[in-house]
């Protein structure tokens, strides 16, 4: 295994019910791009001793930002998503650089995508969006009292429309299926269940 493959082995929990076979000697990278690696990884059941090859996509961790204005509106972006074949209303976010703090990454992504910045960034949660297939974790953070301080600077392939959504409208939009990016929904619902449920706007 190369150094990158050895780091893959480190993510396996010592108490997991399945263990990696042969320290990863049977594992194989099938596809590698700038964004992800698709690997075949062999594990053995502690219970039965049976072995099975799993297909796992490794890509960088990500962050989503719930950016709240002083008057109780959430800064969101609408953008095209190729997987769904349509536009999607989402919280701003992006990938985290290796070793980067999600709070720092989230503030950076918020500024780049929307031109907004604020105070008091804090972590709400870190979730696996699909632990069966993805090694990726996505953190949701909250930044309060945001204001527009600069023009947005999205990536060349991003065409974003900024929308300021009243906080009280978030739960109804989710219920109506108008916000349906699963990771964004999870983060927003965790926020709404806490202090977001008391937000006015």
C-alpha atoms as a printed R data frame, in Angstrom:
    type eleno elety resid chain resno       x       y       z
1   ATOM     1    CA   UNK     A     1   0.000   0.000   0.000
2   ATOM     2    CA   UNK     A     2   1.128   3.546  -0.617
3   ATOM     3    CA   UNK     A     3   0.919   6.237   2.059
4   ATOM     4    CA   UNK     A     4  -2.523   7.311   0.840
5   ATOM     5    CA   UNK     A     5  -3.853   3.745   1.140
6   ATOM     6    CA   UNK     A     6  -2.437   3.393   4.665
7   ATOM     7    CA   UNK     A     7  -4.457   6.437   5.742
8   ATOM     8    CA   UNK     A     8  -7.575   4.624   4.483
9   ATOM     9    CA   UNK     A     9  -6.867   1.766   6.916
10  ATOM    10    CA   UNK     A    10  -6.798   4.190   9.839
11  ATOM    11    CA   UNK     A    11 -10.494   5.031   9.487
12  ATOM    12    CA   UNK     A    12 -11.578   1.503  10.503
13  ATOM    13    CA   UNK     A    13 -12.829   1.449  14.098
14  ATOM    14    CA   UNK     A    14 -10.975  -1.038  16.316
15  ATOM    15    CA   UNK     A    15 -14.356  -2.147  17.681
16  ATOM    16    CA   UNK     A    16 -16.065  -2.552  14.303
17  ATOM    17    CA   UNK     A    17 -17.804  -5.887  13.699
18  ATOM    18    CA   UNK     A    18 -15.791  -6.345  10.475
19  ATOM    19    CA   UNK     A    19 -12.000  -5.973  10.128
20  ATOM    20    CA   UNK     A    20  -9.804  -5.242   7.123
21  ATOM    21    CA   UNK     A    21  -8.230  -8.386   5.644
22  ATOM    22    CA   UNK     A    22  -4.445  -8.561   5.447
23  ATOM    23    CA   UNK     A    23  -3.905  -4.961   6.433
24  ATOM    24    CA   UNK     A    24  -5.414  -3.890   3.129
25  ATOM    25    CA   UNK     A    25  -3.171  -6.068   0.948
26  ATOM    26    CA   UNK     A    26  -6.238  -7.277  -1.005
27  ATOM    27    CA   UNK     A    27  -7.591  -3.771  -1.563
28  ATOM    28    CA   UNK     A    28  -7.511  -2.133  -4.958
29  ATOM    29    CA   UNK     A    29  -8.077   1.367  -6.333
30  ATOM    30    CA   UNK     A    30 -10.416   1.026  -9.324
31  ATOM    31    CA   UNK     A    31 -10.890   4.665 -10.347
32  ATOM    32    CA   UNK     A    32  -9.036   7.783  -9.253
33  ATOM    33    CA   UNK     A    33  -9.929  11.362 -10.207
34  ATOM    34    CA   UNK     A    34  -9.198  14.827  -8.815
35  ATOM    35    CA   UNK     A    35 -12.360  14.494  -6.723
36  ATOM    36    CA   UNK     A    36 -12.572  10.887  -5.488
37  ATOM    37    CA   UNK     A    37 -11.091   7.395  -5.396
38  ATOM    38    CA   UNK     A    38 -13.281   4.331  -5.895
39  ATOM    39    CA   UNK     A    39 -11.759   1.347  -4.078
40  ATOM    40    CA   UNK     A    40 -12.527  -2.321  -3.597
41  ATOM    41    CA   UNK     A    41 -11.784  -3.131   0.048
42  ATOM    42    CA   UNK     A    42 -11.918  -6.578   1.649
43  ATOM    43    CA   UNK     A    43 -13.258  -7.086   5.177
44  ATOM    44    CA   UNK     A    44 -13.809 -10.128   7.395
45  ATOM    45    CA   UNK     A    45 -16.704 -10.603   9.814
46  ATOM    46    CA   UNK     A    46 -15.592 -11.075  13.430
47  ATOM    47    CA   UNK     A    47 -18.730 -13.155  13.981
48  ATOM    48    CA   UNK     A    48 -18.760 -15.592  11.050
49  ATOM    49    CA   UNK     A    49 -15.248 -15.254   9.617
50  ATOM    50    CA   UNK     A    50 -16.744 -14.622   6.173
51  ATOM    51    CA   UNK     A    51 -14.937 -12.203   3.848
52  ATOM    52    CA   UNK     A    52 -16.571  -9.709   1.528
53  ATOM    53    CA   UNK     A    53 -15.346  -7.086  -0.932
54  ATOM    54    CA   UNK     A    54 -16.930  -3.675  -0.407
55  ATOM    55    CA   UNK     A    55 -16.850  -0.816  -2.882
56  ATOM    56    CA   UNK     A    56 -16.059   2.453  -1.128
57  ATOM    57    CA   UNK     A    57 -15.712   5.948  -2.553
58  ATOM    58    CA   UNK     A    58 -13.145   8.103  -0.763
59  ATOM    59    CA   UNK     A    59 -13.374  11.859  -1.125
60  ATOM    60    CA   UNK     A    60 -12.567  14.881   0.983
61  ATOM    61    CA   UNK     A    61 -14.760  15.817   3.918
62  ATOM    62    CA   UNK     A    62 -17.199  18.676   3.415
63  ATOM    63    CA   UNK     A    63 -18.920  21.472   5.305
64  ATOM    64    CA   UNK     A    64 -22.286  23.216   5.072
65  ATOM    65    CA   UNK     A    65 -23.002  26.611   6.610
66  ATOM    66    CA   UNK     A    66 -26.210  27.849   8.199
67  ATOM    67    CA   UNK     A    67 -25.580  31.587   7.864
68  ATOM    68    CA   UNK     A    68 -28.083  33.674   9.815
69  ATOM    69    CA   UNK     A    69 -28.617  37.408   9.398
70  ATOM    70    CA   UNK     A    70 -29.425  39.663  12.343
71  ATOM    71    CA   UNK     A    71 -33.052  39.915  11.182
72  ATOM    72    CA   UNK     A    72 -33.537  36.132  11.181
73  ATOM    73    CA   UNK     A    73 -32.970  35.115   7.573
74  ATOM    74    CA   UNK     A    74 -30.866  32.182   6.367
75  ATOM    75    CA   UNK     A    75 -28.468  32.789   3.470
76  ATOM    76    CA   UNK     A    76 -28.996  30.025   0.914
77  ATOM    77    CA   UNK     A    77 -27.891  29.343  -2.635
78  ATOM    78    CA   UNK     A    78 -29.701  27.838  -5.576
79  ATOM    79    CA   UNK     A    79 -27.518  25.947  -8.026
80  ATOM    80    CA   UNK     A    80 -27.621  23.231 -10.665
81  ATOM    81    CA   UNK     A    81 -26.933  19.671  -9.484
82  ATOM    82    CA   UNK     A    82 -26.052  17.214 -12.253
83  ATOM    83    CA   UNK     A    83 -26.981  14.133 -10.211
84  ATOM    84    CA   UNK     A    84 -30.539  15.379  -9.809
85  ATOM    85    CA   UNK     A    85 -30.625  17.047 -13.214
86  ATOM    86    CA   UNK     A    86 -32.129  20.215 -11.768
87  ATOM    87    CA   UNK     A    87 -31.483  23.204  -9.539
88  ATOM    88    CA   UNK     A    88 -31.321  22.755  -5.762
89  ATOM    89    CA   UNK     A    89 -31.880  25.183  -2.872
90  ATOM    90    CA   UNK     A    90 -29.099  24.578  -0.343
91  ATOM    91    CA   UNK     A    91 -27.010  25.993   2.434
92  ATOM    92    CA   UNK     A    92 -23.623  27.207   1.145
93  ATOM    93    CA   UNK     A    93 -20.772  24.746   1.478
94  ATOM    94    CA   UNK     A    94 -17.886  22.900  -0.054
95  ATOM    95    CA   UNK     A    95 -14.937  20.604   0.521
96  ATOM    96    CA   UNK     A    96 -12.539  20.857   3.450
97  ATOM    97    CA   UNK     A    97  -8.804  21.009   2.747
98  ATOM    98    CA   UNK     A    98  -6.693  18.273   4.425
99  ATOM    99    CA   UNK     A    99  -6.164  19.188   8.082
100 ATOM   100    CA   UNK     A   100  -8.428  22.236   7.855
101 ATOM   101    CA   UNK     A   101 -10.821  23.175  10.667
102 ATOM   102    CA   UNK     A   102 -14.466  22.875   9.456
103 ATOM   103    CA   UNK     A   103 -15.183  26.282  11.030
104 ATOM   104    CA   UNK     A   104 -12.459  27.881   8.925
105 ATOM   105    CA   UNK     A   105 -13.495  26.009   5.788
106 ATOM   106    CA   UNK     A   106 -17.144  26.927   6.273
107 ATOM   107    CA   UNK     A   107 -16.400  30.633   6.691
108 ATOM   108    CA   UNK     A   108 -14.267  30.513   3.541
109 ATOM   109    CA   UNK     A   109 -16.937  28.749   1.489
110 ATOM   110    CA   UNK     A   110 -19.643  31.139   2.719
111 ATOM   111    CA   UNK     A   111 -17.595  34.159   1.666
112 ATOM   112    CA   UNK     A   112 -16.639  32.670  -1.707
113 ATOM   113    CA   UNK     A   113 -20.146  31.536  -2.654
114 ATOM   114    CA   UNK     A   114 -22.199  34.407  -1.255
115 ATOM   115    CA   UNK     A   115 -19.937  37.288  -0.227
116 ATOM   116    CA   UNK     A   116 -21.323  37.040   3.317
117 ATOM   117    CA   UNK     A   117 -19.329  36.846   6.553
118 ATOM   118    CA   UNK     A   118 -20.289  36.934  10.223
119 ATOM   119    CA   UNK     A   119 -19.440  36.099  13.806
120 ATOM   120    CA   UNK     A   120 -19.438  33.182  16.222
121 ATOM   121    CA   UNK     A   121 -18.934  30.180  13.938
122 ATOM   122    CA   UNK     A   122 -19.701  26.952  15.790
123 ATOM   123    CA   UNK     A   123 -20.160  23.302  14.953
124 ATOM   124    CA   UNK     A   124 -23.613  21.677  15.064
125 ATOM   125    CA   UNK     A   125 -22.811  18.174  13.833
126 ATOM   126    CA   UNK     A   126 -20.618  15.917  11.725
127 ATOM   127    CA   UNK     A   127 -22.399  13.175   9.791
128 ATOM   128    CA   UNK     A   128 -21.634  10.421   7.285
129 ATOM   129    CA   UNK     A   129 -23.973  11.163   4.334
130 ATOM   130    CA   UNK     A   130 -23.858   7.513   3.169
131 ATOM   131    CA   UNK     A   131 -21.603   5.299   5.328
132 ATOM   132    CA   UNK     A   132 -22.291   2.259   3.131
133 ATOM   133    CA   UNK     A   133 -20.570   3.790   0.134
134 ATOM   134    CA   UNK     A   134 -18.721   6.951   1.164
135 ATOM   135    CA   UNK     A   135 -15.864   7.604   3.580
136 ATOM   136    CA   UNK     A   136 -16.770  11.300   3.479
137 ATOM   137    CA   UNK     A   137 -18.002  13.176   6.546
138 ATOM   138    CA   UNK     A   138 -19.909  16.447   6.331
139 ATOM   139    CA   UNK     A   139 -19.990  19.009   9.114
140 ATOM   140    CA   UNK     A   140 -22.708  21.605   9.585
141 ATOM   141    CA   UNK     A   141 -21.761  24.881  11.221
142 ATOM   142    CA   UNK     A   142 -23.683  28.016  12.191
143 ATOM   143    CA   UNK     A   143 -22.412  31.553  11.605
144 ATOM   144    CA   UNK     A   144 -24.524  34.359  13.021
145 ATOM   145    CA   UNK     A   145 -24.999  38.069  12.276
146 ATOM   146    CA   UNK     A   146 -23.809  37.656   8.712
147 ATOM   147    CA   UNK     A   147 -23.667  40.594   6.321
148 ATOM   148    CA   UNK     A   148 -22.594  40.952   2.703
149 ATOM   149    CA   UNK     A   149 -19.030  42.280   2.686
150 ATOM   150    CA   UNK     A   150 -17.793  41.389  -0.814
151 ATOM   151    CA   UNK     A   151 -18.973  40.190  -4.224
152 ATOM   152    CA   UNK     A   152 -19.368  36.400  -4.447
153 ATOM   153    CA   UNK     A   153 -16.417  34.539  -6.002
154 ATOM   154    CA   UNK     A   154 -17.808  31.104  -6.934
155 ATOM   155    CA   UNK     A   155 -15.802  28.500  -8.818
156 ATOM   156    CA   UNK     A   156 -15.745  28.771 -12.610
157 ATOM   157    CA   UNK     A   157 -18.302  25.972 -13.011
158 ATOM   158    CA   UNK     A   158 -20.685  27.328 -10.358
159 ATOM   159    CA   UNK     A   159 -23.669  29.517 -11.228
160 ATOM   160    CA   UNK     A   160 -25.278  30.474  -7.928
161 ATOM   161    CA   UNK     A   161 -28.346  32.506  -7.038
162 ATOM   162    CA   UNK     A   162 -28.373  33.815  -3.467
163 ATOM   163    CA   UNK     A   163 -31.686  33.638  -1.600
164 ATOM   164    CA   UNK     A   164 -32.413  34.992   1.885
165 ATOM   165    CA   UNK     A   165 -34.964  32.638   3.440
166 ATOM   166    CA   UNK     A   166 -36.825  33.570   6.658
167 ATOM   167    CA   UNK     A   167 -35.811  31.139   9.398
168 ATOM   168    CA   UNK     A   168 -39.449  30.329  10.133
169 ATOM   169    CA   UNK     A   169 -39.831  29.124   6.513
170 ATOM   170    CA   UNK     A   170 -37.076  26.485   6.679
171 ATOM   171    CA   UNK     A   171 -39.150  23.654   8.177
172 ATOM   172    CA   UNK     A   172 -42.120  24.219   5.808
173 ATOM   173    CA   UNK     A   173 -39.786  24.291   2.792
174 ATOM   174    CA   UNK     A   174 -38.318  20.955   3.885
175 ATOM   175    CA   UNK     A   175 -41.785  19.470   4.437
176 ATOM   176    CA   UNK     A   176 -42.848  20.636   0.972
177 ATOM   177    CA   UNK     A   177 -39.752  19.084  -0.622
178 ATOM   178    CA   UNK     A   178 -38.409  22.445  -1.766
179 ATOM   179    CA   UNK     A   179 -35.210  21.862   0.223
180 ATOM   180    CA   UNK     A   180 -34.288  18.241  -0.449
181 ATOM   181    CA   UNK     A   181 -30.484  17.976  -0.386
182 ATOM   182    CA   UNK     A   182 -30.313  15.312   2.332
183 ATOM   183    CA   UNK     A   183 -27.206  16.595   4.107
184 ATOM   184    CA   UNK     A   184 -28.517  20.174   4.113
185 ATOM   185    CA   UNK     A   185 -31.859  18.932   5.441
186 ATOM   186    CA   UNK     A   186 -30.166  17.004   8.252
187 ATOM   187    CA   UNK     A   187 -28.151  20.027   9.360
188 ATOM   188    CA   UNK     A   188 -31.070  22.422   9.091
189 ATOM   189    CA   UNK     A   189 -33.382  20.147  11.068
190 ATOM   190    CA   UNK     A   190 -30.807  19.795  13.833
191 ATOM   191    CA   UNK     A   191 -30.568  23.585  13.931
192 ATOM   192    CA   UNK     A   192 -34.348  24.076  13.841
193 ATOM   193    CA   UNK     A   193 -34.747  21.592  16.695
194 ATOM   194    CA   UNK     A   194 -32.459  23.792  18.770
195 ATOM   195    CA   UNK     A   195 -32.183  27.541  18.685
196 ATOM   196    CA   UNK     A   196 -33.384  27.714  15.079
197 ATOM   197    CA   UNK     A   197 -36.892  26.893  16.232
198 ATOM   198    CA   UNK     A   198 -36.923  30.138  18.169
199 ATOM   199    CA   UNK     A   199 -35.560  32.284  15.330
200 ATOM   200    CA   UNK     A   200 -37.802  34.981  13.988
201 ATOM   201    CA   UNK     A   201 -37.866  36.295  10.465
